[in-house]
């Protein structure tokens, strides 16, 4: 130690590369979050699918009841339209639930309030769909 100039390291000190001291993972090692374009694509798809289902269900009112004869074909057509409309609306709800969970869980770059509201909105949509579905069965 004596005789060494001030500011120089002694010969017995090993230099440890700075890379070994990193405790936080670099931003590149995080899994990529879904882009806004992907979230928007799922939202638009779910909206269009639910709109098609609603149009099918409302289109049942345009089918005229036959004036005479057997009504079996008429009721069969209404049953098929009802089934198709409910399938489309259910598919849209499933896409919205997936979107809500994806935003709430995967998107860690969003604020906590936004993520909580995504979960709350998903629950409200799911509850409204369940009520609609149960009422349509009766």
VEXTOR-435951 format. One record per residue (C-alpha): z negated, x negated, y negated. Coordinates in pm, whole numbers, padded with zeros to 5 digits, always signed. Last residue first. Layout:
% residues N
ZXY;...
//
This chain:
% residues 138
+02070+08716+01883;+02235+08382+01953;+02350+08340+01593;+01991+08362+01471;+01890+08070+01695;+02181+07858+01570;+02117+07934+01206;+01747+07855+01240;+01829+07531+01424;+02084+07437+01159;+01835+07496+00879;+01577+07281+01059;+01829+06998+01112;+01939+07004+00749;+01576+06999+00633;+01489+06712+00867;+01787+06506+00752;+01694+06571+00390;+01341+06441+00457;+01475+06129+00632;+01716+06053+00347;+01435+06118+00100;+01224+05851+00269;+01509+05598+00244;+01567+05675-00121;+01196+05641-00194;+01178+05304-00015;+01454+05158-00232;+01778+05058-00064;+01851+04708+00071;+01691+04794+00403;+01985+05017+00492;+01938+05036+00869;+01654+05283+00898;+01687+05548+00630;+02062+05522+00572;+02141+05523+00944;+01891+05800+01009;+02051+06018+00745;+02404+05940+00862;+02322+06017+01225;+02165+06345+01117;+02473+06423+00908;+02705+06349+01202;+02499+06575+01428;+02513+06850+01166;+02890+06822+01148;+02921+06842+01527;+02699+07151+01526;+02917+07316+01259;+03230+07245+01463;+03077+07374+01786;+02945+07683+01609;+03289+07767+01476;+03454+07720+01815;+03196+07941+01990;+03228+08215+01731;+03607+08204+01752;+03589+08227+02130;+03347+08520+02121;+03563+08701+01866;+03871+08653+02085;+03685+08783+02392;+03571+09085+02192;+03928+09170+02094;+04065+09102+02443;+03808+09334+02602;+03865+09617+02352;+04067+09827+02590;+04293+10082+02423;+04285+10224+02078;+04266+10130+01715;+04246+09758+01780;+03989+09575+01567;+04146+09360+01302;+04079+08988+01296;+04015+08887+00936;+03637+08905+00977;+03650+08634+01242;+03791+08401+00979;+03442+08357+00836;+03331+08178+01153;+03647+07968+01162;+03615+07882+00794;+03253+07778+00846;+03346+07553+01137;+03625+07392+00934;+03382+07332+00648;+03131+07174+00887;+03397+06932+01014;+03510+06851+00658;+03155+06779+00544;+03076+06564+00846;+03394+06361+00796;+03323+06316+00425;+02968+06197+00494;+03079+05962+00773;+03345+05809+00546;+03096+05776+00259;+02852+05586+00479;+03130+05357+00597;+03253+05297+00241;+02899+05224+00125;+02884+04944+00375;+02667+04948+00680;+02407+04675+00676;+02496+04338+00821;+02242+04190+01058;+02035+03928+00881;+02131+03563+00950;+02342+03543+00633;+02047+03612+00408;+01880+03294+00532;+01582+03335+00755;+01253+03260+00587;+01045+02968+00713;+01278+02688+00619;+01092+02358+00658;+01317+02214+00929;+01621+02224+00702;+01454+01990+00454;+01502+01697+00690;+01181+01511+00768;+01163+01161+00621;+00919+00948+00812;+00639+00771+00625;+00560+00417+00765;+00763+00230+00499;+00550+00356+00213;+00724+00581-00032;+00821+00467-00377;+00679+00621-00691;+00463+00326-00804;+00592-00011-00680;+00451-00140-00354;+00231-00446-00382;-00068-00289-00231;+00000+00000+00000;
//
